[in-house]
C-alpha cells in the first residue's frame, strides 16, 4: 500500500492529485473508517494504575543508551553470587567477555556457598527498593528499559559455549541483555532482553510491520456520515435507545482501554519515518509487537558456526536454555475492585472482563485479546465465539425435534405394537445358552428409539446440512471484518517468513521470490514430492493400524479394550505426525502448522469415529439369520443390533461421546495445568523451586518478580493452537455427521462451548505463560477441514436415515403394503398398523433342537417362512425397501448439495460496505502519502533557507 519514493512528480501525475496543500485542504472533510487498534499503542486511555509503566517518558539523550549498551556488551555469560546482602541494590560482578570465552568454564559451575535465608530476604528487599515502575518486574534494574523477552537456563548446564556465543551474537544484533538469578531456585538464571529503539526500527522494516500512518490527519470515508445522517437511521437509533440494553455487551466503562481510534497503517520504513505518528518512542511499538520482533531475532541468531546452527528452538531442544517466553504484564488479581480503582494491567483487565466464570454470558473483548495474545489467538477465540453463537439455532431446532418425539412417544403406532406384542416370541440372541423372549420386553427401547427416529429426523438432517454451510459462509464475512479491523488484509503476502529450519536445509538452492523479487532458499520439486510421498505413506500406515485395532475390537467385542486403545494411540499419533511434518520441511510456519494439523485431524478422526461408523453402517448388517449365522473364521458369530433397531446403539454411542467425553476433556484440560501449578507452588513452599535443586524459601509469592512467577507457570502446548482447534473441529464433526441419530448433539455442544470459552480464557490468562504473540489472517487449514466435514455430514446423514433408521421401511410399508395403499396416506396410526409383524420373519427352532415338533420364533428381516417352497428366501418387500433406500440417498444428497451450493453463492465472502471501505482507504492512503511527502519536502526547503512555495520544484 505504501509506495517508496521514486519520481514524486510522476506519482502525482499518475494519480491526478492536487498540486498544493491549499487545494487539498479545500476538499470536503471526510469521516475516517474504523480501524480497531493500530494506534492504541499510543493512546492515552490506559486504565488507572497503568500509566506509570505504560507511558514511560522517552530519554532524549542517546548517550545514556550508549553507555548501557556498552556496559551490556562487556558482560559475560556467568554471574557471580551477590557479595553483600545489606545493600539496597543487587551487586553482581560479571567477568569481561574476552576471546577465550570458548575455553573457559562458566563460573556458575564452580563450587559456591549456598544461599542462606538472609540472602534471600535481602535479594527480595532489593527488589522492593527499586523504582516504583520496576516493582512488578517488567523493567531492567534501571526501571526504564522494558523487558521484551525472557530466556531461562540452568547454571549447571554444560552448554556454556553455545549460550555464550548466542548471547554475544544477540548483543551484536542490537539487543540489550541483563541477567537475574531466580529467587526460588539456586540453579535457575533469567536473561532479560530489551530491544532498543534503533533495533526495533531495523527489524520492523525488515518484517514489514504495519504501523500508524499520520494519525493527526486521518481521513474519514463519507459513506458512514451519509448513512448515519439519514432520517431513517436516526429514527432507528432513537428507537434503539428506548429498548433495554443488551446484557451480553461489555460496558465501555468496564473497558476504558478499548476506545475506537481512527488511523491508517503502512509498512514501517526508516527512510519515511516522518510519515508515521510517533508521539512516544516507548509506546509506538506495542508490547506484542516488541516481543514478536525479539522472537524473530532469537530464531535467526547463530550459536555456532554453520548455517544450520541457529535459532532459539534448537537451543531449547539441546537444553542450552530451559525456556523462552515473553512475560506477562503483571498479576491478574488485585486487592481493590476494578470498578473503583481500575485495572492494574491488561492481564488484570482480561481476567476481570473475560476469564472470570461470572461473566460467561458476556461477549468476548476480542480487541483486547488480540492486543495481548496476538492476532492468531484472537482469531481462535473469535471463531470459537462465532461457532458457539451459531450453535444456538441448531440447538433449539434439535431440542424441538427431541421434544416432538417425546410428546408423540406414547401415541406412536410402532411403539404401541411392540409394547402390546406379548405373544410374539423372538428367536434367542445366542445359539447355546440364550432362551427365546417376547417382543414386548423391548418396549422401553422402542419408545427411546422414537425420541430420535421420528418424522422430524429428515427435516433436522437437512437443516443441519444447511446450517453448516451458513455457519462457514458467515464466518468468512466475520473473518474479513476482523482482518480489516486488525490490519491484516495485506499481511499474508508481505510478512510471511521462512522457517529457520527451511532456510538452513535449502540455503544452497535459491530462486527469486516472485512477490518480493529477492532471492530465497528453494526446495526442488523432486525433493518435495519424494518427502510428501513418504509422509502420505506414513499417514495411510497409521490409519490402517487404527482400522486393524477396530477389527480386533469387533472380533473380541470388548469395549474396554477399545477405550484403552484410543487412549494410547493419541501419543503415538502426535509423535508420528510431528516426525512426518518435519520430514516434509515446510517452507513457513503456517505451512508447518497446516500440515501437522491435517495429520493430527486424520489420525484422531479415524480413531474416534471408527467405532461410530461401525455401529452405524456395519453392526448387524452381515450377521445372517437364525440357523445360518455368519461367523468370523467359522468360530465367532458376528454382532447384531438391538432387537428394537440399530439406531438405539448409535444414539447411546453419541450420547456417551457428547456428554461424558466432553466432561472428561474439560476436566483434563483445566485440571492438568492446575495440578502442575499446584505442585510447583507446593515445591516452592518447601524450598525446592519449580525446577528443583534449590534450598531457598520465599514466604510470599507476591514478592517474586514477574519473570519468576511466569517461570512457575505451565508453558503453552508445544503445538500452539492445534489441540484447541482439534477438540472443537472433532466436536463439529460429531455435531453434524451423525446428527440424524442424535438431535441433542448441538445442544450438548453449545453447553460445552460456553464452558470451553471461559475455561480456555482462564487457562491462557492464569495458568499458562504468555505465548508469543503471532499473527494470522485466518484459521488456516481448519476451514478446509470444516468444509470437508460439512460434505461428509450430508453423505453420512443420508445413509443413517436410509440404512440405520427405520424411516424408509416404514415409508415403503405405508405406501405399498399398509392399510392406506388404496385410501392414500393419512396418519401414522392408520397407515402403519401391522408394520411390526410385516417387518418380522419366522424361523423353525426345531431344526436347532433336532426335535420333530415345530416351534416357531420371529426375527427382524424380510424372508420367506419355513413352510414356503423356497424357505428363508428374501421377499419382494426386501427389494422394494432396498430400492427406496438407494433412491432416498441419491435424492437427499443432490437436494441438500444443491441447497448448500445455492446458499454459498448467495452469501458473498466479504460485505459490500467493507469492500467499499477498503477501496476508499487505498485511494485516500495514496493521497495522504503524497501530502506527507509534499509537506516533508517543504519543511526541508524552509529549513535549508530555500524559497518556499506550494508548487513542486
N, C-alpha and C positions, 0 to 999 in steps of 0.2 A: 504494500500500500504506500510505503514511503519511497520516493524516487530520489536517489542521490544526485547531487547537482552535477550536471554536465554542462549543457548550454541552457542557462536560465531563460534567455530570451526566446530560444526556440520552444522551450517548455511552455512559456507563457502564450506564444502564438498558437501552439497546437491546442491548448485548452480554451482559447478565446477568453482569457481572463482580463480583468481590469488592469490598467497600466499605472495606477496610483492608489495610494491608501484612501485619498478622499473619495474616489469613485467606489471603492469597496465599502466605505462607511456609509455611503448614500443608500446602499442596498437595504431593503426592508429587513428588520431584525427577525431572526429565526429562532424557533424553540429547539432546545437540544434533545437529542434522543437519549433514552435512559441507558447508561452503561453501569452495571452494578457496582463494581468495586475497584477499577483500576486506580482511582485517585484516592482511595480510602487510606492508603499508607500515609498520606499527608494530611488527612482530615483531623481537625481539632475537636472532634466529637467523641473522644475516647471516654470510656467510663470513668467515674470517680476513682481515685487512687491509682489510676493507670498513668497519669501524666508524668509522674516522677521518673518513670523508666521507659515510657514510650516516646516522649518528646525531649530527648537529651539534647541540650544546645550543642551546636557544632563548634568544635575548637578551631578558630580561624588560623591558628598558627601551625603550619605544617612542620615546623621544627620539632615540636614535641613528638609528632608521629615518627619522624625520622629517628629520634633518639630511642623511642620504644622499639622500633623495628630493628635498629642496630643492636639493641640490648637482647632482643629475642633471637637474633641470628647468632649471637655469641654464646647462647646457652647450649648445654649438652643434652644428651638423651637420658641422663640419670640425674636424680635429685637426692641430695643427702638429707638425713632427718633434721628437724629443727634443733638449733643449738641451745636455745633457751625457751622457756615456757612463760616467762613473765612479760615479755614484750607485747605491745599492743598489736604488732604486725607479725605475720609469719616470716621467718627468716630462713630462706633456703639457699644454700650455697651450691652453685652449679659450675661444673668444670668448663673450661674453654673447649670449644669443639675444634680439634686440630686434625691434621691429615692422618693421624694414627687412630682415628675412630674405629677403623675396621679391625684393629688388632687388640684394642684394649678390652677389658672386661667391664661390664656395666657395674656401677657402684652399688646398685640395688642387690647384686648377687653376693656382695661381701658380707661377712658376719656383722651384725649390728645389734645394738642394745634394744630389747623390746620396749615398746611404748608403755608408759605407766598411765594410771588413771589421771594423774596430774597433767601429763602431756595432752591427753585427750581433752580435758576440761580447758586447758589453755588454748588449744587449737580451736575449740568450739567458741571460746570467748573472743578469740581473734577474729572470727567471722562476724561476731556481733559488733566488734569495734570498727568495722569498715564503714564506708559511706552508706547512707540510707538506701540508695538505689541498688547497692550490691548485696543488700541483706538477704534477698531471696536467691542469690547465686546465679544471677543472669548476666553478670559482667565480669571482666577481668578484675584483678586486685585494685586497679586504679579507679574502678567504679564508672568508667566512661566507655570502654570498648565492650560492645555486646558480644556475648558468646553465641556463635552461629552453629557450632557443631562440637560434639564430644567424642573423643576416642578413649577407649579403656584398654589398659594392658596390665599384665601381671609383672611385677618386678622379678619374679623367679623364672620368667620365660627365657628360654635360651636364644630366642630370635632377636638378639640385640643389634646385630649389624644391619639387618633388614629394616628394623624400626628406626635406627639412627639415620640410615640413608634416606628412608622415606620422609622423615620429618625434616631433614635438611633440604630435600627437594621441594617439600611443601613451602618452606620459607623462601626458597628461590622463586616459587611461583607467586609470591607476594602475600602469603597468608601469615598471620601472627599466631604464635603458639605460646601457651602458658600451661605449666603443669601444676597439679594439685593432688596431694595424697588423699586417699579415702579416710574418712573418719570412722568407718565401720570395719575396715579390713586392711591390715598392715601390708598385704601383698598387692593391693589394687592401687593403680595410679591413673589419674584422669589427665587427658591432654585437651585443654580448651583451645578452640580455634576461632579466630576472628578474621573476617575479611575486610580489609581497609577499603576506602572509597575507590582508589585507583584500581584495585584488583576487581572490585565489583563491576566497575565500568568496563574493564577489559573483557571480562568473561560474559557480561550481559550483552556486549556487542557480538561476541563470538557465538553465543547461544541464541541470538536474535530474539531476546526477551522484549516483549512489548511493554512500553512504559507510557505514562500520561503525557499527552502532547498539548502543551499550551492551554492549560485549563482556564486561564483567565479570559480567553477569547473563544469559549465554546459556542458553537452554533447549534441551534435547536431546529429540528425539522418542523415545518409549519403544518404537517398533517395532524399533529396532535392538537394544536391550537384550534384548527378548524373543527375538529371533532368535538372537542370539549366545549367549544363556543356555540354550538348549535343549540337551539331551544329544546329539541328532543332530548339530547343528552343532559342538558341542565335539569330538565324535569325528572329524568331518570335518577340523577344524583340526588335530587331533593327527596324523591320517594324513598330512595335507598337510605337516606339519613333518618327517615322515620322508622325504618324497620329495626328490630333488635339486632344488636351487634353479634356477629358470628363468633361463638365461643371458641372455635378452633384456631382463630387467628391470634398471632402473638402481638402483644402491645408494643407500639413503637417506643413507649416509655420504658418498657422492660428491656428493649434492645437499643439503647441510645447510640450504639456504635455502628448501626446499620442504616444511617441516613443515606438517602439517594444522592449521588453526585453525578455530574454530567461532564464527561470529558472524552476525548478520543485518544487512542493509543497508536503507537507506531514502534517498529523495531528500534531498539536503542542504538545510538551511534554517537561515539565521542566527538566526531567531527561536526555533528549537528546538535551538540549538547544544548545550545541556546534555544532549540526548538521545544525542549521538554520543560515541564513545570517542576522546578527543583526549589521548593521552599525550604527544605531541611534535608541535608545530605544523610542524616542518620535515619530518617524515616522515609526517604524516597524509595528505597528498596524494602519491601515488606519482609517480615521475618521468614516467611515461607520461601520467598524468592532468594533471600540470602542463603538459607540452608540448601536450596537447590543448586545454587552456584558453587558452594563449597563441596557439595556431593559430586558435582561434575569434575571438580579439580581432584578430589580424592580418587575418583575412578580412573583418572588418566595420569597419575603421578607414578613414576617408577620407584622401585625399591631395590632393584639390581640392574646390572647391565643386561640388555636384551629386550627385544620388542615385546615379548610376552610377559615380562617381569614387571607388571604394573597393576594398579588398582587395589582399592581397599578390600574388595571381595576376596581376592587371593590371600591377602594378609589375614583376613578373618578366618579363611579356610585353613591356613597353616599355623594358627594360634599365635601369630605375632601380636594381634590385638584380640581382645575378648569381645568387644562390641564397638559399634559406631552408630551414633544417633543424634538428631537434633533434640535438644532438651525442651521439656515443657516450659511454659511461660509462668510457672509458679504453681501454688496449690490450687485445688479445685473446691476447697471449702473455706468458709470464713466464719469468724465468731459473730459478725454483725450481719443483720439482714440485708439482702441485696437491694430491697426496695428503698431503704433509708440511707445506706452507705454506698450503694453502687457496687459494681463488680471490681474485684481486685485485678483481674487479668482476663484474657479471652478464655482461658481454660475454666476459670470460675464461672464465667458467663455461659459457656457451653453446658456446664453441669447443671446450673440453675434453670436454664431455659430449654434444655434438650435432653439431658441424660437422666434426669430425675423421673422416677416412676409416677409421681403425682401429676405430671403433665402429659400423660400418654395420649390424650385426645387433641393435643395442640399440633399445629403444623410444625414442620422442622425448619429451623433457621439455616437454610441451605447456603446463603451467602457467608454466614459466619463459619459454617463447617468448611466451606471451600477455602476461606482465608486461612484457617488454622491448620487444616489437614491437606490442603491441596485440591485441585480440580478432580483428580482421579477418584479420591474417596468421596468428594462431594457428589460426583455423578452416580456413584454406587448408592448413596443414600437417597438421591433424587429418584433413581429408578426404583428402589425398594419402596419408597413412599408412593410413587405413582402406581406400582403394581398392587400395593395394599389398597389404595383407594379404588382401583378398578375392580378389585375383588368384591366390593360391596354389592353392586347389582347382581353379580354372579351368585353370591351367597344368598341374596334374597330370593332369586328365582329358584335356586336349588332347594332352599327351605320350603318354598311354596310347593314344589313337586313332592317333597317328602311329606308335607302335611296333607296334601291331596291323597297320597297313598295311605296315610294314617287314618283319615276320615272315611275312606272307602274300603278299608281293610275288611270290616265285618260284612259288608254288602257285596264283596267280590264273589262272583259265581264259582270261580275256580277254587277259592279257599273254602267256600261252603261245601262243595262236593268232596274235597279232600277230608274236611273235618267230619263229614257225615258218612264217610266210607268205612263203616265199622265191619262190614262183611267182606271187604276186598282184601284178600290175602296176598301179600307181596313175597316175592322169592327171597330166600336167605341172602344176606350180604356177603357171606363167605361159604365155601363149599363143604367144610367139615364140621366146625363147631358152632355155626350160626343156625338159628331157627327162623322159620317164617314169622312175619309180623304183619300187622294190619296197617292199611294206608292211613287211617285216622291218627296213628301215632305221630305222623309228621305234620299235624295241624298247625302247631306253633311256627314251624319253619315255613310253611306255606304262607302264613299271614305276614311273617317278616319279609319274605321274598316279595310280596305285593307292595311293601313300602318303597321298594326301589324299582320293581318291574311292573309299571302301570302305564296308563295312557299318556302320561306326561314325559315318559322317558325319551321318546323320539324327539319331542319338541325341545327338551332340555339339551340333548346332544347337539341339535342344530344350533341352538342358542349359544352354547359354549364354543362351538367352532367359529361362529361369527364374532363372539366376544374376544377370542384370541386375536383375530385379525384387527378388530377395532383397538384393542389394547396396544398392539405393536405399532399401528399406524399413528395413533395419537401420541405414543411415546416418541416417535420420530419428530413430531411437531414440538413436543415439550423439550426434547434434546436440542433442537435447533434454537429455541429461545434461550436455553441455558448457555449454549456455546456462544451465542451473540452477547448475552449479558456478561459472561465471564471472559469475553475477548479471546475466544478460541477458534474463530472462524478460519483464520489463515494459519493456525499453529501447525497443523499436520505437515504441511509442505515445508515450513521454514525451520522448525525446531526439532524434528525427529532426529535423534542422534544415533550413531552406530554404537553397538555394544563393544566394550573394550576387548572382549574375547574374540569377537569377529575381526576387529582391527588387527589383533595380534596374530590370528590364524592366517588371514589372507592379505597381509601387508605387502607381500611381494608382487601380487597381481592387482593392478589398479586400472580404473577406467574413469572417464569423465562423467560426473553426475549430470544427467540431462536437465535437472532443475537448477542446481546451484552453479553448474559449469566448472566445478572444482574436481580434481582427481580424488578418488577414494578407493579403499580396498574393494575387491570384486571377487565373488565366488563363481567359478566357472559352472556352466550348466551341467556338464557331465558329473562334476563332484556333487552338486546339489541333488541331481537325480539319483545317484547311487546312494547317498545318505538318506534320501527320502524313501527309497525302496526298502532299505534296511529298517527304517522306522515303521513303515506300514506293515512289514512282515512281523515285527515285534508286536504291533497292536493286534493283528489277527491271531497271533500265537497266544497272547494273553486272553483274548476273548474266547478262543477255543478251550482254554483251560477252565474258564468260568462255565462254559456250556458242559464241559465234562463233569465239573463238580455238580451242576444241576442234574445231570443224568444220574450221577451217583446218588443224589438225594431221592430221585424218583425210584431208583432201584430199592433202596433201603427204607424209604418212607420215614425218615427221621427228621423232624423239623428242627430239633436241637442241633443236629449236625449242620443244617443249612445256616442257622444263625451263627454258629461257630465259624463256618467257612467265610461268611460275609464279613465277620469282624476281623479276621486275619488278612483277608485279601486287600483291605484298604491300604495297609502299609506297603505291601508288595506293589500295588498299583502305583503309589506315589514314587517309589524308587525307580520303577521301570519307566514311568512317564518322564521323570527327571533325566534319566540316562538317555532315553531316546531323543528327547528335545535337545539336550546338549550335543548329541551326535549330529543333529541336523545343522548346527551352527547358524541359528537365525541371525539376521542382519541387525535388527534393532530390538529394543526391549519389548516393544509392543508385539513384534512378531514372535518373540520367545514366549511371552505370556499367552498369546493366542494358540500357539502350537501346544504348549503344555496344558492349557485349559481344555482343548479339544480332546486330548488323550485322556485326561482325568474324567471328563464327562463320559466318554465312550466306555471306559472301564467301569465307572460307578453305575452308569445307566444299565449296562448289561448285568452287572452284579445284583442290583436292587430290583430290576424288573423281570429278570428271567423267571423267577418263581411265579410272578403275577401273570406273565404271558402263558406260562404252562397251565395255570389254573383256568385262565380264560378260554384258551383255544385247544388244549390238548388233554386236559383231565377228563377222563371218561369217554373220550371220542373213539378210542380204539380198544375198549375193554372187552368187546364181544357180547355174547348173550349167555344166559344160563344153559349149561350143558356144553357150551363151546366157548369158554372164555379164552381170550388171548393171554399168553404167558410169555414173560421175558426169559429167554434161554430155556424155555419149556419147564420153568420152575416157579417163577414168581408171577402171580396174577397182577395185571395192571390195575391201577386205582380207578375207582368210579366216583361219579359225583354223588352228592346227597340225593336221596330219593325225591326231594322237593325241587331239584334242579341244580344246575352248576352255578347259577348266578349267586346263590347264597354263599358259596365258598369264596367267590370273588369279592363279595361285599365284606365278608369277615376279614379277608386279607387286606383290603383297602382301609377298613376301619382301624386295624392294628397299625398300619403304616402311618396313616394321617393323624392318629391320636397318640398312641403310646410312643412311636418312634420320634415324633416331633417333640414330645415332652422330654424324652431322654436326650435328644440332641441339644435342646436348650439348657438342660441341666449340666451337661458336659461342657458346653460352650462357655458358660459362665462359671461353673463350679471348678473347672480345672485351673484357670488363672487365679481364681480366688484362693484355692488351696495352696497353689505355689507361692503367691504373695504372702499368705498367712505363714507358711513355713519359713519364708525368708525373714519376715518380721520376728518370728519366734527365734530363729538363729541369731538375729541381730540383738535381741534382748539378752540372749545367753552369751553374746560376745563372739559368735562365730562369723558374723558377717554374711553377706549374700553369697560370697564365693568361697568362704572358709579361709582358714589359715591366719586368723586374727584373734587377738585376745582382748580387744578393746570393748568398751561398753558406752553406749550413748543412751541416756535415760529418756530424753525427749526427742522423738523423731522430727518434730518441727524445727529443731535446731540444726538439722542437717542442711547443707546446701542442696540446690536443686539437682545437681549432677549426681549426688549420692542417692537422693530419693529416686531419680529415674533409673539408676543402675539396679535398684532393688525391685523395679517393676519387671514384668514379663515383656520380652520383645514381641513384635507383631509376627504373625505367621510368616514362615520363610518364603512362601509363595504369594505374599501380598493378599489380594482380594479374591484369589482363585477359590479358596474354601468357602468364602462368604457367598460368592455368586453361585458356586456349585450347589450349595444347600438349597438356595432359592430356585434355581433352574430345575433341579430334580423335583422340588415341590410343585413347580409349574407343570411338570410332566405328569405327576400323579393327579393333579387337579384337572387336567384336560384329557389325558389319554384314556382313562377308564372312568370318566365322569358319568357315563350312561349307567354304570353299575353302582355308583355311589354318589348320589346327588349332593350329599352333605360335605363333599370334599372341599368346595370353595369356602364354605362357612368355617370349617376347621382350619383351612389355610389362612383365612382372614384373622381369626383369633390368634393364631400362632404368629402372624406377621406383626400384629400390634405389639405383641411382647418382644418380637425379634428386633424391631427398630430400637426400642429403649434398651434392650439388652446389649445390642451392638454399640449403641451410643455410650452406655455406661462402661463397656469394656474398653472402647477407644479412649475415653476421657480419663478413666480412673485406674484401670488395670494394666494397660499397655504403655510401653514407652511411645513417645511421639514418633510416628513413622515419617519417613522422608516425604515432604510434600511434592508429589508428582503431578504431571499434567496429562490430560487425556481429553479427546474430543467426543468419545462415545464409550459404550460399554464393551467394545471390542468384538470378539468372535461370539460372545454370548448372544448378541442379537440374531446372528445367523442360526445359532443353535435353537433359539426360541422359535424362529420361523420354521425350522425343521420339525420341532415338536408339534407345532400347530398343524402341519401337514400330516404327520403321523397320527395325531389325535383324530382327525377326520376318518382316516382309514380304520383305525382301531375301534372307534365307536361304531362304525358301520358294521364291523364284524361282531362286536359284542352284542348289538341289537339283533343282528341276523342269526348268529350262531349260538351265543351263550344264553341269551334270554329266550323266553317262550313267546315273544311278541309275534313272530312270523307264524309259528304253528297255530296260535290262537286266531290270527288273522285268516289263515287258509281255512281253518275249520269253520269259522263264522261265515265265510263267503262261499265255501264249496261243500261242506259236509254237515253244517249245523242246521237247526230248525228254521233259520231265516233265509235259506237259499232261495226259495220262491217268493218270500214276502219282502225281501230287502233287509238291509242291515239297520236295526232299530236300537237295540240296547244289549249290553253285555249279559244281563240277567237272562234274556231270552235266547240270544243267538249263541251263547257259549254253554247252553245247557247240554250236558252229555260230553263235554270236551275231555274230562279226565278219563272216562272209560275209552274214548276214542284214541287217546294217547298211550294206552296200555296194551301190551300184548300178553298172550297166555303161554305158559310153559308147563309141560307134564313132568312133575317131580318123580314119578315112578321110575323113570329111566336112571335117575341118580341113586335111588334106593334099591334098584333091582326088584321092585315089587310089581305084582300083577294088577293091583288096584290103582286106578288112575287118581292122582291128586294134583290139582292144578294150582298154580300161583301166577301172579302178574308181575310184569317188569316194564320199564319205560322204553318203548321202541315201537316202530311201525313194521310189524312182522305178522305173517300168517299164523293161524293157530295150529296146534299139532295134529288136528284131525283133517287139515287141508290136504289136497292132493300133493302139493309141494310144501311140506311143513317148514315153518320158520323162514320162509322167503319174504323179502321186503315187499311191502304192499305198494299200490299205486299212490296212496296218500304220502308215502315217504318221498317219492319223486316229485310230487306237487310241492311239498314243503321245501325240498332242496332247490327246485327251480325258483320258487318265490324268494328264498334266501339270497340266491345269486343275483336275481333281478333287483332286490332291495339294495344290495351292496353297490351295484352299478349306478342305480338311480340316486341313492343317497350321496355317494361321492361326487357325482357330476353336479348335482344340485348345490351341494354345500361349497364345492370348489368354485362354481360359478358365482355364487353369492359373495364368497371371500374375495375373489378377483375384482368383482364389480365395486365392492366397498373400498378395496385398496386403491382402485382407480379414482374413486370419487374424493378420497381424502388426500390432499397434497402433503408432501413431506415437510413443507415449510409454509407457515402462514403468509398470506399475501402482504399484509402490512409489514411483516418482518422483511420480506424481500424489498419492499419499497424503502424501508429504513436503511437497509444495507446499501442499496444503490445511491440513495441520497447522501449517506455518510461518506461513501467513496468520493462522490463529487465534491462535497464540502471539504474533505480532507485534502484534496489536491489544491483547492483554493487557499486553505489555511497554510499549507506548506509554501505556496507561492507568496502569500502575505508575510509569513515569518521570515522567509529568505529576503524579501524586499526590505522589511524593517531592519533586519540584521545588517544588510549592506549599507543602508542609510546611516545607521549608527556608526558603523566603521568609517564611512566617509566623513561624518561630522567629527568623529574622534580624531581623525587624521588631518582635520583642518581643510578638507576639500570643499568645493562648492556643493551646497545642499539643494536638491530639487526632488520633485516627486517622480520624475521620469527615470527610466533606466538609462545608463550611460551608453 
